[in-house]
Amino acid sequence: MVKAELLKLVKENRHADTFVVDEIAKATGRTVLRLPPYHCELNPIELIWAQIKGEVARKNFTFKFADLKPLFDQAVQNVSPQNWKNAVAHIIKEEERMWTLDDLMEIQVKPLMINVGEDDDTTSSDSEKD
């Protein structure tokens, strides 16, 4: 099939943007928060996951697969509410930093304007000669 045919099939068979997890969350009075894709720096679970992996790595002396499960379980148990609070606070600061950078880019980067079809004979190379 060509792309157009595949897209048509997707459109015909696509269900509404509701997922089972959304319905389960809604039934318990919760909302699923979807994070932007490809922005792991905005996801606090990444910091917690790094904490867990680091603890397992520091305590792994046998390097045997069978010994990893208890180390992992203990590392997960060691994640505290304070760890989560710190991770979320870090993400909020990171998001604020990104918004600041975005605002600076809007101010600093001048819009690029291309006027197609104008009869102006001046080019950037002509103005560079002056």
N, C-alpha and C positions, 0 to 999 in steps of 0.2 A: 504494500500500500504506500501511497505517497503521503506526505505530511498533511495535506489538506484532508485526505480521507481519514487519517488517524485522528486529527483534531475534531472532525465531525463525529466520529465514534465516541470520543471522550465527551463531547458536549451532549450527545444523546444519552449517554450512560452515567453521566455525572449526577451524583445526588447532591442535595443541599449541603451547604458547608456546616453540617452538624456532625459531631463525632460522638461515639458512645461515651468517651471520657467526659465530654461536655455535659451530657445528660446525667451521668453519675454525679458530677460535681454540682450541677444545678439542683438535683434532688437533695443534696446535703447542704444547700445554701452557700455553695462556693462557686467561684468563677475561675476558669482556666486562663492563665496569662500566657500568651504566646510571645516568645522573645524573637527579636529580629534574627533571621537566619544569617549564618556566617559572622556573627558578632559574639564570639565566646567570651570576650572581655566584658560583656554586659550580662553575663549569666553567673550568679553566685555559686551555682552547683559546681562550676569549674574550679573555683577556689577550694571548695570543700573536697572535691575529688582529688585535687593536688595534695591537700592535707592528708587524706587517707593513703594515697600512694606513697607519700613521703614517709609516713609512719611505718608502713609495711616495709619499705626499702631499708629504713634504719634498723629494723628489728629482724630482718631476714638474714640469718647467719648460716642456715643450712643450704639454701638455694634449692630446696626440694619442693616440687609442686604441692605435695600433700601438706606441707607445713604452711603454705600460703593462706589456706582457708581460715584457720584460727587467727592468724595475724590480721587478715582482712576483717573478720568479724569483730575483733577487738578494736581495730582502728575505727570502724563504723560506730561502735558503741562509745568511743571517745569523742565523737563529734558532739559538741555541747551547743545549747541555745546561744551562748555567747559567741561561739565560732560562727554560727549563722548570722548573728547580729553584726559581727565585724565584717563578714563577707558582703552582706547587703549594704552596709555603710560604705564599703570600698567601691561597690558597683555604683552607688548613687554619686559618689565623688567622680568616678570615671565618666559617668553619663554627663555630669555638669561640665567636666573638662571638654568633652566632645562637643557639647552645645556651644561652649565658649569658642572653641576652635572653628566651629561652623560659622558662628557670627563673624569672627575675624576674617574668615575666607570671603564672606559676603562683602565685607568692607574693603578688603585689600585687593581682591581680584576684580579688575574692571571687566565689564561685559565685553565679549568679543562680538563685534557687529560686522556682518558681511552683507554688503549691499549688491545684490545680483542685478546686472543689467544697467548699471549706471554708466554714463559716458565719461566719467572722470578718468583722465589718462594718468593720474598720479598713482604711483605704486609705492609700497613701503621701501623698495630699493631706491626709488627716486628721492624720497625724503631722507634716506640714510646718507645720500651723497652730499646733502647740504651741511 
